[in-house]
């Protein structure tokens, strides 16, 4: 079985590059749309079935929109309208009413560009944000001030994921960190004398053994519970599967260029979008690891020259587990663009994937073929 795709429509929707996408399911009107955020600071809405739309404009950011989070209607009698929450290089977080397309409120607590947002749980009452200075904040959707603030790294935090009562963070220092918060942590933040920097991660894993700068661009979760992350430095780009309790590496695939987005089309098919303009499909059937004893063969990342060979020696038990499995799948190239694919999202029940490249939105029809 493999996945194939064909282009439905190519749209020019923003005045500058498109940076992020998300799917909005309107249960009241029984419709599905895709929201796009651009460097021009705007958010637009599209019909994924045919690529139409782009007329509805949400404008409240002064700089690049980096991430859009959807809050569904309140479950009880749908008394609250669905909302979009967006973050931007302008240091703000903006709430939008998706019925009226009006701005509800703006949070301006961060001191640098806000990169990502993630829900704390299915209740969608609390969410986390991360920024360019390594700061992470926890918010209640009804409050104007963060519930918790702490430093998750010395550099930019680019990726966050909340799962199994823990927050995972990754960024420009190449470390994957797991944070567990008690009510005591939150209570301490009521005392202004309490420094957020006293919080320490329960897991701290260096994802590639090298002295080069390593970036973690993506952290996501497979249906089996394991983490999948995208990492890169100047001589290696890879996608890694890791244990969601310990962060231990289970397997890794080399990518042709830096991976900006990961999406699971089904439990056996992983889609990746990368800086070389590729939209790839990976058959990961034999690599869904439930038992760490099922690890494939060991690999160290290749040095960029002979003088850097020593840089790849293990620095800790957790980090000295990089793999180059000869059984690693060869990705199927679904589409090739001239520019980096910055993000993509899937509307699975419609068989549609939407990708972004420069100012373009590409709408693709995906099919599983023999």
Secondary structure, DSSP 8 states (H G I E B T S, - for coil): -EEEEEEEEEEE-SSS-EEEEEEEEETTTTEEEEEEEETTSEEEEE-TTT--EEEEEEE--SS-EEEEEEE---TTTT-S--EEEEEETTS-EEEEETTTTEEEEEE---SS-EEEEEESSTT-SEEEEEETTSEEEEEETT-SS-SEEEE--SS-EEEEEEETTEEEEEETT-EEEEE---HHHHHHTTSTTS-GGG---SEEEESS--SS--EEEEEEE-TTS-EEEEEEETTEEEEEEE-TTT--EEEEEE-SS-EEEEEEEETTEEEEEETTSEEEEEE-GGG--SSGGG---B-----SSGGGGGGGS-SSTTTS--B--TT----EEEEE-SS-EEEEEEEGGGTEEEEEETTEEEEEEEEEE-
